[in-house]
Amino acid sequence: MTVTANTHAHDAVDPDAMMVALLREYGLPGARERARHHIGRCVEAGLADDAAFWMQISNHLDGLNGKDYVFSRMAVTT
C-alpha cells in the first residue's frame, strides 16, 4: 500500500511493525512517549481509528519491561 497524505496509520502499517520501528528509533522510553503523543494528536483531530491504533501500540509498549525490550531488540536486529 502506498502511504499518502490521506492514508490513515491504521490502514497503512501493522501495529507490531510500528512498535518495532519506534523501539529502534527512540528506545523504550522514547517509543512510549511518541505513541502517547500520537494518541493525543489523533484524539484532538477526531481520528478515532488512528487513536485506537496508537493505543494498541502504547499498551504493548507499556507491557514491556527493560528485560523484555533487550530480548526483543536483539531478536529483531539479528
N, CA, C and O atoms as a DFTB+ gen file, in Angstrom:
312 C
 N C O
     1  1       0.845      -1.184       0.000
     2  2       0.000       0.000       0.000
     3  2       0.882       1.235       0.000
     4  3       1.876       1.299       0.723
     5  1       0.523       2.190      -0.792
     6  2       1.240       3.454      -0.841
     7  2       0.698       4.377       0.238
     8  3      -0.515       4.530       0.381
     9  1       1.589       4.985       0.987
    10  2       1.181       5.912       2.036
    11  2       1.119       7.307       1.442
    12  3       2.103       7.800       0.890
    13  1      -0.034       7.938       1.555
    14  2      -0.227       9.301       1.077
    15  2      -0.725      10.157       2.226
    16  3      -0.926       9.670       3.338
    17  1      -0.920      11.423       1.949
    18  2      -1.395      12.347       2.977
    19  2      -2.781      11.937       3.480
    20  3      -3.147      12.270       4.607
    21  1      -3.554      11.222       2.666
    22  2      -4.907      10.829       3.056
    23  2      -4.978       9.425       3.639
    24  3      -6.064       8.957       3.982
    25  1      -3.849       8.750       3.758
    26  2      -3.821       7.400       4.308
    27  2      -3.736       7.473       5.825
    28  3      -2.910       8.198       6.379
    29  1      -4.590       6.723       6.482
    30  2      -4.567       6.670       7.943
    31  2      -3.577       5.616       8.400
    32  3      -3.367       4.611       7.720
    33  1      -2.967       5.851       9.559
    34  2      -1.957       4.930      10.086
    35  2      -2.503       3.523      10.223
    36  3      -1.815       2.560       9.884
    37  1      -3.717       3.386      10.709
    38  2      -4.276       2.048      10.930
    39  2      -4.503       1.288       9.628
    40  3      -4.615       0.063       9.643
    41  1      -4.571       1.992       8.507
    42  2      -4.731       1.348       7.208
    43  2      -3.397       1.011       6.553
    44  3      -3.333       0.118       5.708
    45  1      -2.341       1.710       6.930
    46  2      -1.083       1.615       6.205
    47  2      -0.028       0.741       6.870
    48  3       0.833       0.194       6.181
    49  1      -0.072       0.595       8.191
    50  2       1.037      -0.033       8.902
    51  2       0.514      -1.049       9.914
    52  3      -0.498      -0.821      10.577
    53  1       1.215      -2.164      10.019
    54  2       0.928      -3.155      11.045
    55  2       1.379      -2.595      12.397
    56  3       2.489      -2.071      12.493
    57  1       0.555      -2.689      13.439
    58  2       0.948      -2.139      14.746
    59  2       2.257      -2.719      15.290
    60  3       3.048      -2.002      15.904
    61  1       2.484      -4.012      15.067
    62  2       3.732      -4.612      15.555
    63  2       4.945      -4.047      14.826
    64  3       5.991      -3.815      15.433
    65  1       4.801      -3.829      13.525
    66  2       5.906      -3.245      12.762
    67  2       6.187      -1.821      13.224
    68  3       7.345      -1.413      13.311
    69  1       5.131      -1.062      13.521
    70  2       5.319       0.303      14.007
    71  2       5.977       0.297      15.374
    72  3       6.839       1.132      15.650
    73  1       5.582      -0.636      16.236
    74  2       6.181      -0.711      17.558
    75  2       7.672      -1.009      17.449
    76  3       8.473      -0.392      18.151
    77  1       8.055      -1.930      16.593
    78  2       9.472      -2.252      16.410
    79  2      10.224      -1.042      15.873
    80  3      11.335      -0.751      16.317
    81  1       9.626      -0.339      14.922
    82  2      10.273       0.851      14.372
    83  2      10.481       1.917      15.441
    84  3      11.539       2.544      15.498
    85  1       9.479       2.121      16.285
    86  2       9.619       3.096      17.371
    87  2      10.714       2.684      18.343
    88  3      11.507       3.519      18.780
    89  1      10.761       1.409      18.682
    90  2      11.795       0.927      19.598
    91  2      13.186       1.118      19.015
    92  3      14.110       1.522      19.722
    93  1      13.333       0.835      17.751
    94  2      14.642       1.006      17.107
    95  2      15.067       2.468      17.072
    96  3      16.234       2.792      17.293
    97  1      14.122       3.333      16.796
    98  2      14.442       4.758      16.628
    99  2      14.622       5.485      17.950
   100  3      15.537       6.297      18.088
   101  1      13.753       5.203      18.933
   102  2      13.705       6.011      20.152
   103  2      14.077       5.278      21.430
   104  3      14.264       5.918      22.465
   105  1      14.191       3.951      21.392
   106  2      14.358       3.205      22.632
   107  2      13.019       3.111      23.338
   108  3      12.047       3.738      22.918
   109  1      12.963       2.339      24.401
   110  2      11.688       2.088      25.075
   111  2      11.047       3.350      25.657
   112  3       9.866       3.586      25.404
   113  1      11.769       4.169      26.424
   114  2      11.107       5.369      26.980
   115  2      10.629       6.330      25.883
   116  3       9.529       6.876      25.969
   117  1      11.443       6.529      24.873
   118  2      11.065       7.431      23.787
   119  2       9.914       6.884      22.964
   120  3       9.050       7.644      22.524
   121  1       9.891       5.574      22.749
   122  2       8.798       4.955      21.992
   123  2       7.475       5.126      22.729
   124  3       6.447       5.420      22.119
   125  1       7.510       4.941      24.038
   126  2       6.287       5.149      24.825
   127  2       5.798       6.589      24.701
   128  3       4.604       6.833      24.525
   129  1       6.718       7.530      24.792
   130  2       6.367       8.956      24.704
   131  2       5.794       9.286      23.331
   132  3       4.799      10.005      23.240
   133  1       6.397       8.781      22.270
   134  2       5.919       9.068      20.910
   135  2       4.534       8.484      20.684
   136  3       3.680       9.135      20.082
   137  1       4.300       7.265      21.157
   138  2       2.980       6.657      20.988
   139  2       1.919       7.483      21.711
   140  3       0.838       7.716      21.171
   141  1       2.225       7.923      22.923
   142  2       1.266       8.751      23.673
   143  2       1.030      10.090      22.978
   144  3      -0.091      10.600      22.969
   145  1       2.069      10.648      22.408
   146  2       1.924      11.898      21.652
   147  2       0.947      11.707      20.496
   148  3       0.074      12.544      20.267
   149  1       1.100      10.603      19.769
   150  2       0.223      10.350      18.628
   151  2      -1.209      10.088      19.061
   152  3      -2.139      10.455      18.344
   153  1      -1.410       9.466      20.207
   154  2      -2.767       9.263      20.718
   155  2      -3.437      10.614      20.917
   156  3      -4.558      10.830      20.457
   157  1      -2.761      11.512      21.596
   158  2      -3.326      12.842      21.840
   159  2      -3.610      13.598      20.566
   160  3      -4.648      14.246      20.440
   161  1      -2.694      13.520      19.618
   162  2      -2.871      14.193      18.342
   163  2      -4.099      13.663      17.612
   164  3      -4.881      14.435      17.058
   165  1      -4.264      12.348      17.614
   166  2      -5.401      11.743      16.925
   167  2      -6.722      12.064      17.612
   168  3      -7.725      12.319      16.946
   169  1      -6.724      12.051      18.938
   170  2      -7.945      12.389      19.678
   171  2      -8.353      13.822      19.378
   172  3      -9.526      14.096      19.124
   173  1      -7.390      14.738      19.405
   174  2      -7.693      16.143      19.107
   175  2      -8.231      16.327      17.697
   176  3      -9.067      17.200      17.462
   177  1      -7.761      15.516      16.759
   178  2      -8.190      15.626      15.363
   179  2      -9.453      14.814      15.079
   180  3      -9.966      14.842      13.961
   181  1      -9.956      14.094      16.076
   182  2     -11.161      13.299      15.883
   183  2     -10.945      12.034      15.061
   184  3     -11.874      11.540      14.422
   185  1      -9.734      11.513      15.076
   186  2      -9.395      10.309      14.315
   187  2      -9.429       9.095      15.245
   188  3      -8.391       8.621      15.708
   189  1     -10.626       8.608      15.505
   190  2     -10.814       7.539      16.488
   191  2     -10.075       6.259      16.106
   192  3      -9.461       5.631      16.968
   193  1     -10.118       5.859      14.839
   194  2      -9.445       4.630      14.425
   195  2      -7.933       4.745      14.561
   196  3      -7.273       3.795      14.982
   197  1      -7.383       5.895      14.208
   198  2      -5.945       6.107      14.362
   199  2      -5.560       6.148      15.838
   200  3      -4.517       5.620      16.224
   201  1      -6.397       6.772      16.662
   202  2      -6.124       6.804      18.099
   203  2      -6.128       5.389      18.665
   204  3      -5.291       5.063      19.507
   205  1      -7.045       4.551      18.223
   206  2      -7.089       3.161      18.680
   207  2      -5.841       2.404      18.242
   208  3      -5.317       1.584      18.996
   209  1      -5.361       2.671      17.032
   210  2      -4.125       2.078      16.533
   211  2      -2.955       2.419      17.452
   212  3      -2.189       1.538      17.843
   213  1      -2.819       3.696      17.793
   214  2      -1.719       4.132      18.659
   215  2      -1.895       3.636      20.088
   216  3      -0.910       3.374      20.778
   217  1      -3.151       3.506      20.541
   218  2      -3.404       2.949      21.875
   219  2      -2.940       1.493      21.943
   220  3      -2.376       1.069      22.952
   221  1      -3.174       0.734      20.880
   222  2      -2.724      -0.647      20.841
   223  2      -1.205      -0.706      20.972
   224  3      -0.677      -1.526      21.724
   225  1      -0.513       0.144      20.254
   226  2       0.948       0.195      20.324
   227  2       1.388       0.620      21.720
   228  3       2.289       0.013      22.300
   229  1       0.760       1.653      22.259
   230  2       1.108       2.142      23.586
   231  2       0.917       1.053      24.642
   232  3       1.757       0.891      25.528
   233  1      -0.176       0.313      24.551
   234  2      -0.435      -0.760      25.512
   235  2       0.635      -1.844      25.426
   236  3       1.077      -2.358      26.454
   237  1       1.053      -2.194      24.220
   238  2       2.123      -3.186      24.070
   239  2       3.429      -2.658      24.654
   240  3       4.146      -3.390      25.336
   241  1       3.735      -1.404      24.391
   242  2       4.967      -0.818      24.918
   243  2       4.930      -0.744      26.445
   244  3       5.942      -0.987      27.102
   245  1       3.784      -0.413      27.005
   246  2       3.654      -0.354      28.458
   247  2       3.821      -1.738      29.091
   248  3       4.222      -1.848      30.250
   249  1       3.515      -2.782      28.336
   250  2       3.665      -4.133      28.843
   251  2       5.102      -4.636      28.839
   252  3       5.412      -5.652      29.461
   253  1       5.978      -3.922      28.136
   254  2       7.384      -4.320      28.097
   255  2       8.116      -3.761      29.297
   256  3       7.871      -2.628      29.713
   257  1       9.009      -4.552      29.850
   258  2       9.931      -4.008      30.835
   259  2      11.316      -4.037      30.208
   260  3      11.468      -4.527      29.089
   261  1      12.304      -3.537      30.881
   262  2      13.647      -3.439      30.316
   263  2      14.191      -4.767      29.819
   264  3      14.817      -4.819      28.760
   265  1      13.965      -5.840      30.564
   266  2      14.479      -7.148      30.182
   267  2      13.820      -7.625      28.880
   268  3      14.505      -8.127      27.990
   269  1      12.496      -7.470      28.767
   270  2      11.789      -7.873      27.554
   271  2      12.271      -7.072      26.351
   272  3      12.438      -7.608      25.256
   273  1      12.488      -5.795      26.572
   274  2      12.903      -4.924      25.478
   275  2      14.262      -5.320      24.942
   276  3      14.458      -5.362      23.727
   277  1      15.205      -5.613      25.825
   278  2      16.536      -6.023      25.373
   279  2      16.427      -7.299      24.555
   280  3      17.041      -7.407      23.494
   281  1      15.653      -8.268      25.035
   282  2      15.479      -9.514      24.303
   283  2      14.820      -9.253      22.962
   284  3      15.279      -9.765      21.941
   285  1      13.747      -8.463      22.944
   286  2      13.042      -8.185      21.699
   287  2      13.941      -7.462      20.706
   288  3      13.929      -7.775      19.516
   289  1      14.704      -6.517      21.178
   290  2      15.553      -5.761      20.282
   291  2      16.641      -6.665      19.691
   292  3      16.965      -6.553      18.509
   293  1      17.198      -7.550      20.502
   294  2      18.203      -8.473      19.988
   295  2      17.590      -9.387      18.947
   296  3      18.218      -9.678      17.929
   297  1      16.383      -9.838      19.188
   298  2      15.722     -10.745      18.253
   299  2      15.422     -10.045      16.929
   300  3      15.482     -10.670      15.870
   301  1      15.105      -8.769      16.982
   302  2      14.759      -8.026      15.785
   303  2      15.998      -7.679      14.964
   304  3      15.948      -7.701      13.734
   305  1      17.093      -7.362      15.620
   306  2      18.254      -6.872      14.900
   307  2      19.205      -7.970      14.442
   308  3      20.110      -7.695      13.654
   309  1      19.032      -9.210      14.910
   310  2      19.949     -10.270      14.491
   311  2      19.328     -11.147      13.445
   312  3      19.961     -12.093      12.976
